[in-house]
Amino acid sequence: MTAEIITIGDEILNGQIVDTNSAWMAQQLAQLHIVVVQITSIPDAAGAIKHALGQAEKRADIILVTGGLGPTKDDVTKEAIAAYFNTTLVRDPAVLAHVENIFERAGYGDMPEINRRQADVLANALVLFNDVGTAPGMSIQQNGKYFAFLPGVPFEMKFLMEHRVLPALRSYQQDTFVHNAYLLTVGIGESHLAREITDIEEQMPAYLKLAYLPGIGSVRLRFTAVGPDLKRLIEETANFVDQVKSRLGKYVVAQADVSFEEVIVHTFKSHQVSVATAESCTGGRISAQITQVAGASAMFNGTVVAYANEAKVELLSVSRSTLEHYGAVSEQTVKEMAEGVKKLFHTDYAIATSGIAGPGGGTAEKPVGTVCIAVVGRRETQVRTYHFRNDRVLNIERTTMAGLTMLWNLFQKEHLTSTE
Amino acid sequence: MTAEIITIGDEILNGQIVDTNSAWMAQQLAQLHIVVVQITSIPDAAGAIKHALGQAEKRADIILVTGGLGPTKDDVTKEAIAAYFNTTLVRDPAVLAHVENIFERAGYGDMPEINRRQADVLANALVLFNDVGTAPGMSIQQNGKYFAFLPGVPFEMKFLMEHRVLPALRSYQQDTFVHNAYLLTVGIGESHLAREITDIEEQMPAYLKLAYLPGIGSVRLRFTAVGPDLKRLIEETANFVDQVKSRLGKYVVAQADVSFEEVIVHTFKSHQVSVATAESCTGGRISAQITQVAGASAMFNGTVVAYANEAKVELLSVSRSTLEHYGAVSEQTVKEMAEGVKKLFHTDYAIATSGIAGPGGGTAEKPVGTVCIAVVGRRETQVRTYHFRNDRVLNIERTTMAGLTMLWNLFQKEHLTSTE
């Protein structure tokens, strides 16, 4: 089965917001072996809505539409959909009671008319009751196609997908399956990776596709098999995943669709190894990225973000003479920062960063993009200087990824040695 | 003039990555008064590429295509494009020399054949030379339409847009202008905001549109005016922006298209007021969000992320008896954390957070989503307990936004009082 996702909203088309809903929805559909054939973003305009629905209905079996249902702009959307399906809008008493109840509980006083209109739904639709917001979803089945209309607010969309749409789609019969498998690699570039495994890739059958998904400092490999025999797809994919994995060796950090932070949190947790960070140019980003993973508190003790030299001395025990001789952005300083924060939080490992993220602060000797990173482990300290480029946000992300990679490599080295 | 953005890549359609390129490109186009009429994401498949090009050519004057040009998958894309334009591929010697040079400088040794193929370009295209990567861009002008094909790697796409595509588009003549103006509001919900300004909105002329763009804890208002007389659009928009701004009073934190963090950094910097954070459940997220803004080092001194009680006592001077009596997630503890980190970093203001972000760690008394936040200023300390929901990432984001809002409100209060 195939699906198309349509997102409605001027704010997407003028770049005001990034559409993150579609990626999440596509992931959910992939789990049901439903292939997304197109994602279409259109403005809050009746003509565009009707045209996009018509095109999507030609391409896909399932059409999921998000956005355009907020209290300040649902008129255009609902009327355009009603026109497309040749139907009218009716006020749903259960939805109206629900919206009134939300206003009453929140102590908002009288309810504006624009919220009352949120209870208007298409006469031919099944109402997808929205427990977590005021805008109801709607679904329509017609000519063998399934349409769902959902609010664009991410957690409301997710609630309605999880509780209303995906259960309905699960009940549909399947005859073609899609099976995905993943390898996460760190520390090798896309084209070198491709060259390393050319011969394996050439042996893959036509129904198995390999995709290279490069990120900052990592490349994710996705194996996708499509066919009628799910068991065979799984076995054949596993065969090629194993070959690629053994060829790439230490570059493979995970055999699953996970983030590098998740790999680090779960590995360190299971080895009962703890980490702290001392961050200057990354400003807490490494810490935030690690602690976003559920369970991080079992392996992560804490962070000091120390912008000022005074804080580096007082909190992290960096010596004044090191700062004076070598400066805050130096291998000597990050080494002392890493060792200092490891002691402070009584951890087994620590990362420290100091650099010139930009756009200001560069000098001839240390231009914007100069970053020093140290990792300290049970026995060893490693320090490196990187030369990134001009973009502040990108430099912070690259430093974060480089620090995590250095941490991972040192852990692997010390762990492999200690268990030999 | 109108534009359509097409993004090519299986990884977008199966939700592996979020398409952030389109939003950035749309922002750039908006600055040239070019309206994006559709964003279309399609798979790495010749049929889909040709069909999308045909549809886009009907809808828009400018068609910008990203993705599908990486070394491991550019064959399909380039051949599909060549077929669409009835042309062939030729190897470009300047591009080939550039790619070889990149490999040589990087010390990668011999260059794989797949990289050599990156120098193949459409015979009828203008090559958009890519200084920052191996995949060249291409542009084609045909039947009054402008097409550009760019790599999907964000910084390569941005380089080519800034140095090759946007200069070409700037030279086109304009007859219709689009003018945008923005207000950023914090602390008032979308529907209440809409009700507050209903009468002003009703007086707005037809060529001026108001959009509500809700985020977590904030609503951005975008005024968009379209017409032939740019001076009049700017004046009339300013008139309505002023009315809305004066009606909404303290809820308006900025009159520009900026983030709340940018407002805080610039305001605190210009008042020479400094901030530190003590973070438990947010894990450094508040710090990372503030320090991502260029210039943050002028007003941000540092952070302690203290997961363990021991660190709260040793680093932040939280008293053991407070932790024993009230627990780590309590108003008493965050108050002492905020006061402790303010002293530690010698700042004027501080934020502290402690909570149960989930999914684990909840109890009957303090379920997942319970978060305490304190802000301490020059004279006053304010503490609040929030009850969020189940999603870890969302709880961290909500806590971050609530902490920043409390900081902003306390600063406004103390600053207004002190200058009376």
Interface residues (C-beta under 8 A of the other chain):
Chain A: D10 E11 I12 L13 N14 G15 Q16 I17 V18 D19 T20 S22 A23 W24 M25 A26 Q27 Q28 L29 A30 V35 V36 V37 Q38 I39 T40 S41 I42 P43 D44 A48 A52 Q55 G70 P71 T72 K73 Y108 P112 I114 N115 T134 V153 F155 N180 E190 S191 H192 A194 R195 K209 A211 Y212 L213 P214 G215 R220 R222 T224 D257 E279 T282 G283 G284 R285 I286 S287 A288 I290 T291 Q292 A294 G295 A296 S297 F300 N301 G302 T303 V304 V305 A306 Y307 A308 E310 A311 L315 L344 F345 H346 G358 P359 G360 G361 R389 D391 R392 V393 L394 I396
Chain B: D10 E11 I12 L13 N14 G15 Q16 I17 V18 D19 T20 S22 A23 W24 M25 A26 Q27 Q28 L29 A30 V35 V36 V37 Q38 I39 T40 S41 I42 P43 D44 A48 A52 Q55 G70 P71 T72 K73 Y108 P112 I114 N115 T134 V153 F155 N180 E190 S191 H192 A194 R195 K209 A211 Y212 L213 P214 R220 R222 T224 D257 E279 T282 G283 G284 R285 I286 S287 A288 I290 T291 Q292 A294 G295 A296 S297 F300 N301 G302 T303 V304 V305 A306 Y307 A308 E310 A311 L315 L344 F345 H346 G358 P359 G360 G361 R389 D391 R392 V393 L394 I396
